[in-house]
Amino acid sequence: MIWKKNIYDTLVACATACDEYATECSRQQDIEELYRCIFLSLDASDLCRQVAVLYVRGSENTRLLARTCIEVCEKCAEECERMSADRACQIASTCRQCIRVCMAILEMGLHPDAESEMSRSLFVALGRQEMLYN
């Protein structure tokens, strides 16, 4: 995969927003009505963060988890849209952006030669960065 900072940033932004939203919802008076939204937000947060880690690492398993991330972010977005509050709509929008990014990750997997070349160049760059640091 060709590493792109905007993909990583979108995944991390979704993870952070969903985590914050789950915390906000857990502080509401009607928490019983928000359980599904809270759990989906936490699931989306965990998955987005893990996809980001695998993506940066250049793991061959990134695409596998990206598929799951798409499904969970879709459920989270639908649940948030059902609530129709402004903050919930913002989270739904963030999840939709994350879905587009995960789809881009899946499309990157269609070019295996570019993927192996990127992995090598990423590790070479990391090695150079470590040499410069030392």
Residue pairs with C-beta under 8 A, 6 or more apart in sequence:
1 55
1 58
1 62
1 105
1 108
1 109
1 114
1 115
1 118
1 119
2 108
2 114
2 115
2 118
3 55
3 56
3 58
3 118
3 122
7 55
7 101
7 104
7 105
8 52
8 55
8 56
10 97
10 98
10 101
11 48
11 49
11 51
11 52
11 55
11 98
11 101
11 102
12 48
12 49
12 52
13 94
13 97
13 98
14 44
14 45
14 48
14 73
14 94
14 95
14 97
14 98
15 44
15 45
15 46
15 48
15 49
15 52
16 45
17 90
17 91
17 94
18 41
18 42
18 44
18 45
18 48
18 76
18 91
18 94
18 95
19 41
19 42
19 45
21 37
21 41
21 80
21 87
21 88
21 91
22 37
22 38
22 39
22 41
22 42
22 45
24 87
25 31
25 34
25 37
25 38
25 41
26 34
26 38
28 34
31 38
36 79
37 76
37 79
37 80
37 83
37 88
40 72
40 75
40 76
40 79
41 76
41 80
41 91
43 72
43 76
44 69
44 72
44 73
44 76
44 95
44 98
47 65
47 68
47 69
47 72
47 73
48 69
48 73
48 98
50 65
51 62
51 65
51 66
51 69
51 102
51 105
54 61
54 62
54 65
55 62
55 105
58 115
58 118
58 119
58 122
58 123
62 105
63 105
63 106
63 109
66 102
66 105
66 106
67 102
67 106
69 98
69 99
69 102
70 99
70 102
70 103
73 95
73 96
73 98
73 99
73 102
74 95
74 99
76 91
76 92
76 95
77 91
77 92
77 93
77 95
77 96
77 99
78 92
80 88
80 89
80 91
80 92
80 95
81 88
81 89
81 92
108 114
108 115
109 115
